[in-house]
Amino acid sequence: MKKVDVETPWRKTAVAIYKQPNDSKTYGTFEIDFDNALAFIKKKKNQGIKLTVTQVIASALGKALEIDVPEVNCYIKRGNIFPRNDVSIFISVNLNEGKEMGGFVIRKMENKTVTDISNEMTERVEKSRKKKDKGAVKNKNLLSRIPWPFRRMFFVLIKFITVNLGLSIKFLNVSPHSFGSAMISNIGTHGLQFGFGALFPASNIPIVLIIGKIEPKPIVRNGKIVVRNILPLSATLDHRLIDGGQGGKIAKALTKYLSNPELLDNISAE
């Protein structure tokens, strides 16, 4: 991981001005020509690798946070900004045929190719659906069993310890890094184009990226109208850590990797 100065004057000021993402949320949408990525997915499928759109997006976002916008890969603790030690992405998944949502974190993505991510996600999705995966799903089930008068108090206490103080609670397997560097959810599988995810208060992440439904649309290429498969992406951002310039860099980086998906077969750390 390259070292980056994450405590800019604006961020120090923003931490004092805004509360944790209740009133510092910003939103953005953009669209990407996904033809090359779909061809890449098909190529991998012919090689026996079951690659999905979500896995490709996760790999591209991991690359962006590692190489293009490393200053976004950070978190706030006790009013200060700290860089994370690795790039990790929380992937939201459907459980019980869409009746329940769960998720897991793919860690150290700078050391993994898109194929590595695909293999790990396949295994983790199966564990999550069988409720054998540790972490967020397990703690969600624990929280739901606490009687109502104490449920909110317990959550606020856990959030104060992990997010505000930046400490870990080992017996619950939670820490300031429990949700990784960013979060991804694919609503395109539900037939939706655009949507904005919530910045979960206990996650301490600066971005939630929502994947929409891919649809063929007419666009202009070299002065001619052509039809391309267009992927809509929406983002909810913590303005304390991401401004318009950095949001633009994220969009540009995602476009680069999804237009040249072979780059996702490289390991960032090399």
C-alpha positions as CSV (number, residue, x, y, z in Angstrom):
1,M,0.0,0.0,0.0
2,K,1.3,3.4,-1.0
3,K,1.5,6.0,1.8
4,V,-0.9,9.0,1.2
5,D,-1.5,12.1,3.3
6,V,-5.2,11.8,4.1
7,E,-5.5,14.7,6.6
8,T,-6.1,17.7,4.3
9,P,-7.2,21.0,5.7
10,W,-10.7,20.6,4.3
11,R,-11.1,17.1,5.9
12,K,-10.0,18.4,9.3
13,T,-12.5,21.2,9.0
14,A,-15.3,18.9,7.6
15,V,-14.9,16.5,10.5
16,A,-15.6,19.4,12.8
17,I,-18.5,20.8,10.8
18,Y,-20.5,17.7,9.9
19,K,-21.8,14.9,12.0
20,Q,-21.0,11.3,11.0
21,P,-22.8,10.9,7.7
22,N,-26.2,12.2,8.9
23,D,-25.7,15.5,7.2
24,S,-22.6,15.1,5.1
25,K,-24.0,12.8,2.4
26,T,-23.7,13.7,-1.2
27,Y,-24.9,11.7,-4.3
28,G,-23.8,11.1,-7.8
29,T,-24.7,9.0,-10.9
30,F,-22.9,8.2,-14.1
31,E,-23.1,5.6,-16.9
32,I,-20.4,3.4,-18.4
33,D,-20.2,1.6,-21.7
34,F,-20.1,-2.0,-20.5
35,D,-19.6,-3.8,-23.8
36,N,-15.9,-4.6,-23.3
37,A,-16.6,-5.8,-19.7
38,L,-19.4,-8.1,-20.9
39,A,-17.1,-9.6,-23.6
40,F,-14.5,-10.1,-20.8
41,I,-17.1,-11.9,-18.6
42,K,-18.1,-14.1,-21.6
43,K,-14.4,-14.9,-22.3
44,K,-13.9,-16.0,-18.6
45,K,-17.1,-18.1,-18.7
46,N,-15.7,-20.0,-21.7
47,Q,-12.6,-20.6,-19.6
48,G,-14.8,-22.1,-16.9
49,I,-14.7,-19.1,-14.6
50,K,-18.1,-17.9,-13.5
51,L,-17.5,-14.2,-13.4
52,T,-20.4,-11.8,-12.5
53,V,-21.0,-8.1,-13.0
54,T,-20.8,-7.5,-9.3
55,Q,-17.4,-9.2,-9.1
56,V,-16.1,-7.1,-12.0
57,I,-17.3,-3.9,-10.4
58,A,-15.8,-4.9,-7.0
59,S,-12.5,-5.6,-8.7
60,A,-12.5,-2.3,-10.5
61,L,-13.4,-0.3,-7.4
62,G,-10.7,-2.0,-5.5
63,K,-8.2,-1.1,-8.2
64,A,-9.4,2.5,-8.1
65,L,-9.0,2.8,-4.4
66,E,-5.6,1.2,-4.5
67,I,-4.1,3.0,-7.5
68,D,-6.1,6.0,-8.6
69,V,-7.7,7.5,-5.4
70,P,-5.8,6.1,-2.5
71,E,-6.6,9.2,-0.5
72,V,-10.3,8.0,-0.3
73,N,-9.2,4.7,1.3
74,C,-9.4,6.1,4.9
75,Y,-11.6,6.4,7.9
76,I,-12.4,8.9,10.7
77,K,-11.5,8.2,14.3
78,R,-11.7,10.6,17.3
79,G,-12.0,13.6,14.9
80,N,-9.0,12.7,12.8
81,I,-8.5,10.9,9.4
82,F,-6.4,7.7,9.1
83,P,-5.4,5.7,6.0
84,R,-6.5,2.1,5.9
85,N,-3.8,-0.6,5.7
86,D,-5.4,-2.4,2.8
87,V,-8.3,-2.2,0.3
88,S,-11.4,-4.2,1.3
89,I,-14.9,-4.1,-0.3
90,F,-18.1,-5.0,1.5
91,I,-20.4,-6.9,-1.0
92,S,-24.1,-6.9,-0.3
93,V,-25.8,-10.2,-1.4
94,N,-29.3,-11.6,-1.6
95,L,-30.2,-14.3,0.9
96,N,-33.2,-16.6,1.0
97,E,-34.2,-15.7,-2.6
98,G,-34.3,-12.0,-2.1
99,K,-36.2,-12.1,1.2
100,E,-33.2,-11.0,3.2
101,M,-30.0,-9.0,2.5
102,G,-26.6,-9.9,3.9
103,G,-23.0,-9.4,3.0
104,F,-19.3,-10.0,3.6
105,V,-16.0,-8.2,3.1
106,I,-13.4,-9.2,0.4
107,R,-10.1,-8.1,2.0
108,K,-6.7,-7.2,0.7
109,M,-8.0,-6.7,-2.8
110,E,-4.7,-5.2,-3.9
111,N,-3.3,-8.7,-3.7
112,K,-6.1,-10.4,-5.8
113,T,-7.0,-10.6,-9.4
114,V,-10.6,-10.5,-10.6
115,T,-10.5,-14.4,-10.8
116,D,-9.3,-14.6,-7.2
117,I,-12.2,-12.3,-6.2
118,S,-14.7,-14.4,-8.2
119,N,-13.6,-17.6,-6.5
120,E,-13.7,-16.1,-3.0
121,M,-17.1,-14.5,-3.6
122,T,-18.6,-17.7,-4.8
123,E,-17.5,-19.4,-1.5
124,R,-18.5,-16.5,0.7
125,V,-22.0,-16.2,-0.9
126,E,-22.7,-19.8,-0.2
127,K,-21.5,-19.4,3.5
128,S,-23.7,-16.3,3.9
129,R,-26.8,-18.1,2.6
130,K,-26.1,-20.9,5.0
131,K,-25.4,-18.4,7.7
132,K,-22.0,-19.8,8.3
133,D,-20.1,-16.6,7.5
134,K,-18.8,-14.5,10.4
135,G,-19.2,-10.8,10.7
136,A,-22.0,-8.5,9.7
137,V,-24.7,-11.1,9.2
138,K,-23.9,-12.9,12.4
139,N,-24.0,-9.6,14.4
140,K,-27.2,-8.5,12.7
141,N,-28.9,-11.7,13.9
142,L,-27.5,-11.1,17.4
143,L,-28.8,-7.5,17.5
144,S,-32.3,-8.7,16.4
145,R,-32.5,-11.0,19.4
146,I,-32.0,-8.2,21.9
147,P,-35.3,-6.9,23.4
148,W,-36.5,-3.7,21.8
149,P,-35.8,-1.2,24.7
150,F,-32.1,-2.2,24.7
151,R,-31.5,-2.9,21.0
152,R,-30.9,0.8,20.1
153,M,-28.7,1.4,23.2
154,F,-26.6,-1.7,22.4
155,F,-26.1,-0.5,18.8
156,V,-25.2,3.0,19.9
157,L,-22.6,1.6,22.3
158,I,-21.1,-0.6,19.7
159,K,-21.0,2.3,17.2
160,F,-19.4,4.6,19.8
161,I,-16.6,2.1,20.5
162,T,-15.8,1.1,17.0
163,V,-16.5,4.2,15.0
164,N,-16.0,7.1,17.4
165,L,-13.2,5.7,19.4
166,G,-11.8,3.5,16.7
167,L,-11.5,0.4,18.9
168,S,-12.2,-3.3,18.2
169,I,-14.5,-5.6,20.1
170,K,-12.9,-9.0,19.7
171,F,-15.7,-11.2,21.1
172,L,-18.2,-9.7,18.6
173,N,-15.6,-9.7,15.8
174,V,-16.2,-6.0,15.0
175,S,-13.7,-3.2,14.4
176,P,-13.4,0.1,12.6
177,H,-12.6,-2.0,9.5
178,S,-15.6,-4.4,9.8
179,F,-17.2,-3.1,6.6
180,G,-13.9,-2.5,4.7
181,S,-13.1,0.5,2.5
182,A,-16.4,0.8,0.5
183,M,-19.7,-1.0,-0.1
184,I,-21.3,-2.4,-3.2
185,S,-24.8,-3.5,-3.9
186,N,-26.3,-4.7,-7.2
187,I,-29.9,-3.6,-7.6
188,G,-29.8,-4.3,-11.3
189,T,-30.7,-7.9,-10.4
190,H,-34.0,-6.6,-9.3
191,G,-34.6,-4.8,-12.6
192,L,-33.8,-1.3,-11.2
193,Q,-31.6,1.3,-12.9
194,F,-30.7,3.9,-10.3
195,G,-30.8,3.9,-6.5
196,F,-28.8,5.4,-3.7
197,G,-27.6,3.3,-0.8
198,A,-27.5,4.3,2.8
199,L,-24.2,5.1,4.5
200,F,-24.7,2.6,7.3
201,P,-23.9,4.6,10.5
202,A,-21.7,1.8,12.0
203,S,-19.7,1.2,8.8
204,N,-17.4,4.2,8.8
205,I,-16.9,4.0,5.0
206,P,-16.9,7.0,2.6
207,I,-18.7,5.4,-0.4
208,V,-21.6,3.1,-1.2
209,L,-21.7,2.2,-4.9
210,I,-25.0,0.9,-6.4
211,I,-25.0,-1.1,-9.6
212,G,-28.0,-0.7,-11.8
213,K,-29.6,-2.8,-14.6
214,I,-27.5,-3.0,-17.8
215,E,-29.6,-1.9,-20.9
216,P,-28.7,-1.3,-24.6
217,K,-28.8,2.4,-25.4
218,P,-27.9,4.6,-28.4
219,I,-24.8,6.6,-27.9
220,V,-22.4,8.6,-30.1
221,R,-19.1,7.1,-31.0
222,N,-16.8,8.9,-33.6
223,G,-19.7,11.0,-34.8
224,K,-22.0,8.0,-35.3
225,I,-24.9,6.7,-33.3
226,V,-24.3,3.1,-32.1
227,V,-26.0,0.9,-29.6
228,R,-24.0,-0.1,-26.5
229,N,-24.8,-2.0,-23.3
230,I,-24.8,0.8,-20.7
231,L,-24.2,0.2,-17.0
232,P,-25.7,2.8,-14.6
233,L,-23.8,3.4,-11.3
234,S,-25.0,5.5,-8.4
235,A,-22.9,6.6,-5.4
236,T,-23.7,7.8,-1.9
237,L,-20.6,9.7,-0.6
238,D,-19.4,11.0,2.7
239,H,-18.6,14.6,1.9
240,R,-16.2,14.8,4.8
241,L,-13.9,12.5,2.8
242,I,-15.0,12.8,-0.8
243,D,-15.5,16.0,-2.8
244,G,-16.5,16.5,-6.4
245,G,-12.9,16.2,-7.7
246,Q,-12.3,12.9,-6.0
247,G,-15.8,11.7,-7.1
248,G,-14.7,12.5,-10.7
249,K,-11.5,10.6,-10.2
250,I,-13.4,7.5,-9.0
251,A,-15.7,7.7,-12.0
252,K,-12.8,8.1,-14.4
253,A,-10.9,5.2,-12.9
254,L,-13.9,2.9,-13.0
255,T,-14.4,3.8,-16.7
256,K,-10.8,3.0,-17.4
257,Y,-10.9,-0.5,-15.8
258,L,-14.2,-1.4,-17.2
259,S,-13.2,-0.3,-20.7
260,N,-10.0,-2.3,-20.4
261,P,-11.1,-5.2,-18.1
262,E,-7.9,-7.2,-18.8
263,L,-6.3,-4.8,-16.3
264,L,-8.3,-6.6,-13.6
265,D,-6.3,-9.7,-14.1
266,N,-3.2,-7.9,-12.7
267,I,-2.4,-7.6,-9.0
268,S,-2.2,-4.0,-7.9
269,A,0.5,-4.7,-5.3
270,E,2.9,-6.0,-7.9
